[in-house]
Amino acid sequence: MARTNQRDGQMTYYVDGKGENKHVNYEPSAMGGLAEAPKPAKDYQQWIEGALGRYQTSRTQDDYKQAGERYRTFEDWEREDLIANLVDDMKQCPEPIALRMVWHFWHCDEDYGRRVAQGAGIDLEKAKGLPPLEGRPAPGQTRQAAAKQSSARPQAAE
């Protein structure tokens, strides 16, 4: 059975299941809520002149490049409007989400992140100090380099 908060029309006010965060209808989310189904031990691969499958891109060094370039192409008034719209919404976000969003904006363009943080009253240095998302390389780092770093770290004693 699929479990989502997106059924029965716009007036639905309850959440499937128990203990889920009714305000989170997407995943992954640091705020709880729905979770992706466990991955199968082995992905199905159909033979069509070779094996089909899901492959994670190894190119991650420029994940924020396009968004930053787009921001820099905006006219001053367009940047002002964008920042004003984001700031209004960011003021209503829980701190962990607001910090992470500023972290993303800052990696796109330092001015972008700084202006959103300043307008919404978010601690920019605290946001910049966040680690990369779990299972993801840091901006500018390849997946291979991130995997090598995580496997080289000493494991905590249990």
C-alpha positions in Angstrom: 0.0 0.0 0.0 1.3 3.4 -0.9 1.4 5.9 1.9 1.2 9.5 1.0 -0.4 12.7 2.3 -1.6 13.5 -1.3 -5.0 11.9 -1.7 -8.7 12.5 -1.3 -8.6 16.1 -2.5 -7.5 19.4 -1.1 -9.7 19.4 2.0 -8.2 16.2 3.5 -6.7 17.1 6.8 -5.5 13.7 8.2 -2.4 11.7 7.5 -2.1 8.0 6.6 -0.7 5.8 9.4 0.3 6.8 12.9 3.1 8.9 14.2 3.9 10.6 10.9 4.5 14.3 10.7 1.4 15.7 9.0 3.3 18.8 7.8 5.8 16.8 5.8 4.5 15.3 2.6 7.8 14.7 0.8 10.9 12.7 1.4 13.7 12.7 2.3 13.1 15.2 5.1 15.1 15.9 8.2 11.8 16.7 9.9 10.5 13.2 9.8 7.4 12.2 7.9 7.3 9.8 5.0 10.2 7.5 4.1 11.2 5.9 0.9 10.6 2.1 0.7 13.7 0.0 1.4 15.8 -0.6 -1.7 15.8 -4.2 -2.9 19.0 -6.2 -2.4 19.5 -6.4 -6.1 18.0 -4.1 -8.7 16.1 -5.8 -11.6 18.1 -5.6 -14.8 16.5 -6.4 -18.1 18.7 -7.5 -21.0 18.5 -5.3 -24.0 21.8 -5.4 -25.8 23.4 -4.9 -22.5 22.4 -4.5 -18.8 20.0 -1.7 -17.9 20.1 -0.4 -14.4 20.2 2.6 -12.2 23.5 4.4 -12.0 24.4 7.2 -9.8 26.2 10.0 -11.6 29.8 10.5 -10.5 29.8 14.1 -11.7 28.9 16.3 -8.7 31.6 18.9 -8.7 29.2 21.4 -10.4 25.9 20.6 -8.8 25.4 24.2 -7.9 26.9 25.8 -11.0 23.7 26.2 -13.0 21.7 27.7 -10.2 24.5 30.2 -9.4 25.0 31.1 -13.1 21.2 31.7 -13.4 21.2 33.9 -10.3 24.1 36.0 -11.7 22.2 36.6 -15.0 19.3 38.2 -13.2 18.9 42.0 -13.3 19.2 43.7 -9.9 15.4 44.1 -9.5 15.0 40.3 -10.3 17.4 39.4 -7.6 15.7 41.8 -5.2 12.3 40.1 -6.0 13.7 36.6 -5.6 15.4 37.4 -2.3 12.2 39.1 -1.0 10.0 36.1 -1.9 12.5 33.6 -0.3 13.0 35.7 2.8 9.2 35.9 3.5 8.9 32.1 3.3 12.2 31.3 5.1 11.1 33.2 8.2 8.4 30.6 8.7 10.7 27.6 8.3 12.0 25.5 11.2 15.6 26.4 11.9 17.1 23.1 10.5 15.4 23.6 7.2 16.2 27.3 7.0 19.9 26.6 7.7 20.1 23.9 5.1 18.4 26.1 2.5 20.9 29.0 3.2 23.7 26.4 2.9 22.4 25.4 -0.6 21.9 29.1 -1.7 25.4 30.0 -0.5 26.9 27.1 -2.5 25.1 28.4 -5.6 26.4 32.0 -5.1 27.8 33.6 -1.9 25.8 36.8 -2.4 22.7 34.7 -2.9 23.1 32.8 0.4 24.3 35.9 2.3 21.3 38.0 1.3 18.7 35.3 2.1 20.3 34.7 5.5 20.5 38.3 6.3 16.9 39.1 5.2 15.5 36.1 7.1 17.7 36.5 10.2 19.5 33.2 9.7 23.0 32.7 11.1 25.1 32.4 7.8 28.1 31.0 9.6 26.1 28.3 11.3 24.5 27.4 7.9 27.9 27.3 6.2 29.2 25.0 8.9 26.7 22.3 8.2 28.1 19.0 6.8 27.0 17.8 3.4 23.8 15.8 3.3 24.1 12.2 4.3 25.4 10.0 1.5 26.2 13.0 -0.7 29.6 14.5 -1.5 30.5 18.0 -0.4 30.0 20.7 -3.1 33.0 20.5 -5.5 33.8 16.9 -4.5 33.2 13.8 -6.6 31.3 10.8 -5.2 34.4 8.7 -5.4 36.4 11.1 -3.3 33.6 11.3 -0.7 33.4 7.5 -0.6 37.1 7.3 0.0 36.9 9.8 2.8 34.0 8.1 4.5 35.7 4.7 4.3 39.0 6.1 5.6 37.2 7.5 8.7 37.6 5.4 11.9 34.4 3.8 12.9 32.9 4.7 16.2 33.0 2.0 18.9 29.5 0.6 19.6 
